[in-house]
């Protein structure tokens, strides 16, 4: 299932050629009948209280992480939380305004994905 989720995410990003939110990915997976909800989430490694997304299935979570760090196929980019308002789903946490701040309480850092390689050398 993880590989199918990865294919769907790449297809969606290729079609959109723009930033795609977790909420939009979830809607796409739902339309295709793929289970995406669960008890997993992605947090910032440098601050465990900053969440990127929550309530993910294990396969959905692994697909995102592999696309970023193993396949080098997608890049997360910070976006305004209003993008998620338009996409119809916002986690129930305050927005993390500064990734360098060590938050004492759980926060959400809104990101969306684009095609690309996190490790690509810039010219």
C-alpha positions as CSV (number, residue, x, y, z in Angstrom):
1,X,0.0,0.0,0.0
2,X,2.9,2.4,0.8
3,X,4.2,2.2,-2.8
4,X,0.7,2.9,-4.1
5,X,0.4,6.0,-1.9
6,X,3.8,7.2,-3.1
7,X,2.6,6.8,-6.7
8,X,-0.5,8.7,-6.0
9,X,1.4,11.6,-4.4
10,X,3.8,11.9,-7.3
11,X,0.9,11.8,-9.8
12,X,-0.9,14.5,-7.8
13,X,2.2,16.7,-7.7
14,X,2.9,16.2,-11.4
15,X,-0.6,17.2,-12.3
16,X,-0.7,20.2,-10.0
17,X,2.9,21.4,-10.6
18,X,2.4,23.4,-7.4
19,X,2.4,23.1,-3.7
20,X,0.1,20.3,-2.4
21,X,-1.0,20.1,1.2
22,X,-1.4,17.1,3.4
23,X,-5.2,17.8,3.3
24,X,-5.3,17.6,-0.5
25,X,-3.2,14.4,-0.5
26,X,-5.7,12.9,2.0
27,X,-8.7,13.9,-0.1
28,X,-7.0,12.3,-3.1
29,X,-6.3,9.1,-1.2
30,X,-9.9,9.0,0.1
31,X,-11.3,9.3,-3.5
32,X,-9.1,6.4,-4.5
33,X,-10.4,4.3,-1.6
34,X,-7.0,4.1,0.2
35,X,-6.8,4.2,4.0
36,X,-4.8,7.1,5.1
37,X,-5.9,7.7,8.7
38,X,-4.2,6.2,11.7
39,X,-2.1,6.8,14.9
40,X,1.1,8.1,13.2
41,X,2.4,11.6,12.7
42,X,5.4,13.4,11.5
43,X,7.3,15.7,13.9
44,X,10.2,18.0,13.5
45,X,13.3,16.1,14.6
46,X,14.8,19.2,16.3
47,X,11.6,19.8,18.4
48,X,9.2,17.0,19.2
49,X,6.5,19.4,20.0
50,X,6.3,20.7,16.4
51,X,4.1,18.5,14.3
52,X,4.0,18.6,10.5
53,X,0.9,16.3,10.3
54,X,-1.0,13.9,12.5
55,X,-3.5,11.0,12.4
56,X,-1.7,9.3,9.5
57,X,-1.6,5.6,8.7
58,X,1.8,3.9,9.0
59,X,1.9,3.5,5.2
60,X,1.0,7.2,4.6
61,X,3.6,8.3,7.1
62,X,6.3,6.1,5.6
63,X,5.4,7.1,2.1
64,X,5.9,10.8,2.8
65,X,9.2,10.2,4.7
66,X,10.6,8.0,1.9
67,X,9.6,10.4,-0.8
68,X,11.5,13.1,1.0
69,X,14.6,11.4,2.4
70,X,15.1,8.1,0.4
71,X,13.7,8.8,-3.0
72,X,14.6,12.5,-3.0
73,X,11.4,13.2,-5.0
74,X,9.5,15.8,-2.9
75,X,10.4,19.0,-1.0
76,X,8.4,20.3,2.0
77,X,7.8,24.0,2.0
78,X,6.4,26.3,4.6
79,X,3.0,27.7,3.6
80,X,0.5,30.0,5.3
81,X,-2.0,28.1,7.4
82,X,-4.7,29.7,5.2
83,X,-3.8,27.1,2.5
84,X,-5.2,24.5,4.9
85,X,-8.3,26.5,5.6
86,X,-9.0,26.5,1.8
87,X,-8.2,22.8,1.7
88,X,-10.7,22.2,4.5
89,X,-8.6,20.6,7.2
90,X,-6.4,22.1,10.0
91,X,-4.9,20.2,12.9
92,X,-6.2,21.3,16.3
93,X,-2.9,22.9,17.4
94,X,-1.6,26.5,17.4
95,X,0.7,27.3,14.5
96,X,4.5,27.2,15.1
97,X,5.7,30.6,14.0
98,X,9.5,29.9,14.5
99,X,11.2,26.6,14.0
100,X,14.2,27.8,16.0
101,X,12.0,28.2,19.1
102,X,11.8,25.2,21.4
103,X,8.1,25.1,22.1
104,X,6.9,23.7,25.4
105,X,3.5,22.8,24.0
106,X,2.5,21.0,20.8
107,X,2.3,23.2,17.7
108,X,1.7,22.7,14.0
109,X,4.0,23.9,11.2
110,X,2.0,24.1,8.0
111,X,3.9,22.7,4.9
112,X,3.0,21.7,1.4
113,X,5.0,19.6,-1.1
114,X,6.6,20.3,-4.4
115,X,8.4,18.0,-6.7
116,X,12.2,18.2,-6.2
117,X,15.2,17.0,-4.3
118,X,16.0,18.2,-0.8
119,X,19.6,17.5,-1.3
120,X,20.1,19.0,-4.7
121,X,23.0,21.4,-5.0
122,X,22.0,24.9,-5.8
123,X,23.9,26.8,-8.5
